[in-house]
Amino acid sequence: MKKYILSSLILIFIAVSAYSQGCSDAGFCTIGSLKSGETQTGKNRISIGSSVGVGDANVFIVTPYVQYDRTLGKFGVQAKLTTNYASGDLGSVYGLGDVFITGTYQYSLSKKWTSTVLLATKIFTNQANVVNNEGLGLPMVYQSSIGTIDVIAGITFQNEHWKFSFGLQQPLTGYNLNSFVPDNYKGRIDESGTFYPNPLYNNAKEYPATNHLDRKGDVLLNANYALNVGKRFRFQAGALIIVHLGLDTYVDPNDPSRNGSITPIPIEGSDGYTFNGTLSGWYKISPKITIGILSGAPFVARKVRPDGLTREWVIQPELIINF
């Protein structure tokens, strides 16, 4: 029966992955107690992994990370460093991603249920202002960071099988320094007045303008059910909702009415929610070493995701070492 349920979940998940797009994780889905994962068995834990996925306009994205966890009784601290590689029709970019610092406190609710509260911050390593060889700003999906400092808060309730999480991620620093506007890719005019069209212009029009992007906050709602198969395997299936709390805005640098001022323009369709399915599994090689794979794909997506966080699907293998 357990094998039948697991096989059915995998088939449903694959079908969803093939016909949908739009997972939109700003970072809080994969930190601390908000992340699906194995229970830490030692005072220290090192996790090494990488998410692999496809974003806007079929941009291929790889995000390696290294993470350190330390348990101090009921308290826990976590530090996570990410990097990012993106390759698509406008070029290939590699750079440092965001740094996450997380603190947690766990307490018992009953003999079977525990709760964990979380407080974290996301710190940018760049302000999403990477440009191509011609000095033209690249879309957010190519950037290794959203370019903001965020605060993250959350709470989790769990027992042996069920886990329910609620989280909030709120940018604190306003707009970033991204400079992407599709019209900037039209071409150039030389000193003689001759116009040279840019062959990448049609590709650039596939991405929303994000010059001085001001990204609104997100709320996370997550429910997971875990199933042990023998002593070494653990599988987990879940439903993840991410609600974007408002319309993101950008600034049009080519608007003649600006007169040098920054006038935010709402990006219609950038608010709303994504509803995602997740499926994960872990195998204990030894009491101290575990390998796992996490995956996700959306059922419902926001119409527009200017932050570049769109993922048609994402897979994240990881190696966990407890000591």
Sequence and secondary structure as in RCSB ss.txt:
>XXXX:A:sequence
MKKYILSSLILIFIAVSAYSQGCSDAGFCTIGSLKSGETQTGKNRISIGSSVGVGDANVFIVTPYVQYDRTLGKF
GVQAKLTTNYASGDLGSVYGLGDVFITGTYQYSLSKKWTSTVLLATKIFTNQANVVNNEGLGLPMVYQSSIGTID
VIAGITFQNEHWKFSFGLQQPLTGYNLNSFVPDNYKGRIDESGTFYPNPLYNNAKEYPATNHLDRKGDVLLNANY
ALNVGKRFRFQAGALIIVHLGLDTYVDPNDPSRNGSITPIPIEGSDGYTFNGTLSGWYKISPKITIGILSGAPFV
ARKVRPDGLTREWVIQPELIINF
>XXXX:A:secstr
 HHHHHHHHHHHHHHHHHH   B   SGGGSGGGS      SSEEEEEEEEEEE GGG EEEEEEEEEEEEETTE
EEEEEEEEEEEEETTEEEEEEEEEEEEEEEEEESSSS EEEEEEEEEE SS S  B TTS B  GGG SS    E
EEEEEEEE SSEEEEEEEEEE S        GGGGSEEE TTS EEE TTHHHHTTS   TT B   EEEEEEEE
EEEETTTEEEEEEEEEEEE S  EE  TT TTSTT    EE TT  EEEEEEEEEEEEESSSSEEEEEEEEEEEE
  S  TTS  BSEEEEEEEEEE 
